[in-house]
Amino acid sequence: MTDFLIIGSGFYGSVLAERIANVLKKKVIVIDQRSHIGGNCFTDIDKKTGIEYHVYGTHIFHTSNVKVWDYINQFTDFNNYRHQVLSRHKRKIYQMPINLETINSLFKKNLNPKEASIFLKKITKTFQKKDYKNFEDKAKSQIGNKLYSAFIKNYTKKQWNKDPKYLPSSIFNRLPIRLNYNEDYYEQTQWQGIPKYGYTEIFKKLLNNKNIKLILNKKYDLNFKIKPKYLTIYTGPLDRLLNYKFGKLDWRSLKFKKKRLDINDFQGTSVINYPDLSYKFTRIHEPKHLHPERSVFKTNKTLIIEEYPSNNVNEPYYPINDKKNRELHRKYKNYLKSFTKFTFGGRLADYAYYDMDMTISAALKKFEQIKKNI
Ligand code: UDP
């Protein structure tokens, strides 16, 4: 008999497994339906080019949470990578998030920060409201119509397969807007970088404990044979667990197309966004730029990965956090309250747009609760 059963080996499940095995010295079984550990943070080496890539899209580790930073540094070193994003609109490359360079380039101006602030006030004046119920209203109130149409509207349409009028304004809050020339995507966060040896190595270390047994390629359902002594910790989508008894939660998913090129450098940076509708993909990733410290960086080979939005609910990435889905998720959550020796968490189970550090933080908090109750 095992003490704990954890379903899913992403950050939420793996951090809890590590804490329970190392601190509580209890036995844990971790199962995952995929053939690998790490959930969507899984990284792999492309055999033909020798370039490490993030199989489920570029993941930049960034956090201001000292507990999370101290914790994760026990399992990896980070390189000095600072994330920067560019956006290609009508054959020209602009800086993203929207900053003074983006504004000056698009409007062909040379505004300083103060002038840009006055300019933004002018171009957003007609879009001010008391309350912003949707993504488009919120975006226009912050950046006006021209910037919105160039960089945001169509990207968002492609990404979510929905008119931004029907998306929550909260998604727009993820995007900073700057009236200076700072190009650092995560300017506000204290620490950032890419794990020196990839994310998969972190998961291997987290799960490398004699108290942890890992079973891959294993699906979980409520009739699962293994019943733990203390707790089952589930990290997958709740609707799937309960056989969609109240209906299906909506998710947005992604598909990736890899291409290998015999050149040293395709785009000069790790991510370029493609907001125009003339491209079906939303971004091109060039993963070698995440590791400029590696020798493979200098070779005449590169890997590029086109990112396409998709509706595939079997590979859930982004929750559609609208009212309908939030209510449905609440229904599932309430139903699960009657389950004993059972808990859940993480991006999929919480139906939440978490970054990696938020997931780790949530797992560490959950561990404190478990520790108290055991
Ligand atoms: N977004 C956009 N244009 C861009 C980048 C982002 O309109 O060039 C919008 C889009 O709606 C996206 C949201 O901002 O879903 C959040 O973007 P972020 O880059 O944070 O998404 P993630 O990296 O998590 O996929």
Boltz pocket constraint, residues with backbone or C-beta under 6 A from the ligand:
constraints:
  - pocket:
      binder: B
      contacts: [[A, 87], [A, 96], [A, 151], [A, 152], [A, 153], [A, 155], [A, 156], [A, 159], [A, 171], [A, 172], [A, 174], [A, 175], [A, 273], [A, 275]]
      max_distance: 6.0
